Amino acid sequence: MQYTKPATASVSRSRYNKTRPSDTMQTDRDFLPFHTPDIGNEEIKSVVETLRSGWLTTGNKVKTFETDFAKYIGCQHAVAVNSGTAALHLALDAVGIKEGDEVIVPTMTFTATAEVVLYFKAKPVLVDCEAGTFNIDPLDVERKITPKTRAIIPVHMAGQSCEMDWIMEIARKHKLKVIEDAAHALPTRFDDKMIGTIGDITCFSFYVTKPIATGEGGMAVTNNPDWAERMRIMSLHGISKDAWKRYTNEGSWFYEVLFPGYKYNLTDIAAALGIEQLKKCDRFWQARKQIAAAYDEGFAALPEIQRPACMPNTQHAWHLYIIQLATERLRIDRAGFINALKDEGVGTSVHFIPLHLHPYYRDMFGYQPADFPTASRVFEGIISLPIYPAMSEQNVKKVIAAVTEVVGKNRR
Ligand SMILES: Cc1ncc(COP(=O)(O)O)c(C=O)c1O
């Protein structure tokens, strides 16, 4: 067993042993939830300080979080917003997506990646994924480009980088913008480059299950000052910059509305959490990496379980550990396997139900399963297992034992 319990986990476990919401929601206290955030005393102290400061909305904590985040990624500008979806929306606005444009989006993603395209009355053109990584298939990207295509949104599935060299080359050739959906990708690298330093704008999510969490939150990063400025203005009603200061000593009562913007600003309460979570980002990653290594070893002797493919030229963030069932070797299907794991006390999830299988995308655009053969096929067998720093060594062993047990009972 290679996994050793990270130092932060012990703090969180003792703090949450009696009160974790996921525990209180379960009647069986031995149930291992799919995810629980790792919130330590540092985050609690930082949030309490912010509450006591009297400044709850966007302020100095948000500024600090933006500065720290840009430094961590190694980029020029970071704009904090209240969700990853908001970051994606503002990014598409900044690069000038308009009604009637087409934007290339993988079918293997969460609906947020495509719905933001629809906000502009533009068309999300879905493309298939690669079989091993579930990342966007660059060959299919090239096939789907038309004279109306304006941008590509690669999603770094599970925390593993897409083929960014290839995607950037396609984008340059066809004069397309690249907006990276890095909701899973912190900290992820392609070759030696940090995700957040490659595409035109990169969008992160701090939703509760994500690599670092502020409950709800997001960040758009870029090296282009004009886009950063546009995103900042549009994130707060399209009001001239530093509008958030208008109720401070330094601020002024005078402001001008430059565009019809949105209400996407992050609160200082959330940023107070984010600042502390970011400090732990590398430790969290190490803990997830160790769990992934333990799973890899634990499932190595099970031909019924295909382990995640790991590309040599990437640093995998291990946000998700997605197994693929060799269903032809089993007497139960994916739903049966998930239920059996639940009976063993292990919570799981599925990332993702491909967009083309959802009623909206199917009916609105006429997408068929056969249009996306790889995503349609792999979807039938994928299961995401728990992988988060608050897991103990026992928790990891429990998952391996549960998967082994379910396979053993249901082998053909
Ligand atoms: C791939 C992907 N993109 C975007 C999002 C949206 O992030 P948020 O929930 O912060 O809006 C998610 C969230 O689950 C996601 O998984």
PDBQT file of the ligand as one rigid body, heavy atoms in Angstrom, charges set to zero:
ROOT
HETATM    1  C1  LIG A 501     -15.965  20.294 -17.174  1.00  0.00    +0.000 C 
HETATM    2  C2  LIG A 501     -16.716  21.324 -16.413  1.00  0.00    +0.000 A 
HETATM    3  N1  LIG A 501     -16.862  22.556 -16.925  1.00  0.00    +0.000 NA
HETATM    4  C3  LIG A 501     -17.506  23.529 -16.278  1.00  0.00    +0.000 A 
HETATM    5  C4  LIG A 501     -18.082  23.317 -15.054  1.00  0.00    +0.000 A 
HETATM    6  C5  LIG A 501     -18.830  24.418 -14.399  1.00  0.00    +0.000 C 
HETATM    7  O1  LIG A 501     -18.237  24.861 -13.233  1.00  0.00    +0.000 OA
HETATM    8  P1  LIG A 501     -19.126  25.637 -12.114  1.00  0.00    +0.000 P 
HETATM    9  O2  LIG A 501     -19.968  24.617 -11.428  1.00  0.00    +0.000 OA
HETATM   10  O3  LIG A 501     -18.112  26.256 -11.232  1.00  0.00    +0.000 OA
HETATM   11  O4  LIG A 501     -19.941  26.642 -12.841  1.00  0.00    +0.000 OA
HETATM   12  C6  LIG A 501     -17.964  22.050 -14.458  1.00  0.00    +0.000 A 
HETATM   13  C7  LIG A 501     -18.569  21.799 -13.134  1.00  0.00    +0.000 C 
HETATM   14  O5  LIG A 501     -18.911  20.733 -12.739  1.00  0.00    +0.000 OA
HETATM   15  C8  LIG A 501     -17.269  21.036 -15.149  1.00  0.00    +0.000 A 
HETATM   16  O6  LIG A 501     -17.132  19.802 -14.635  1.00  0.00    +0.000 OA
ENDROOT
TORSDOF 0
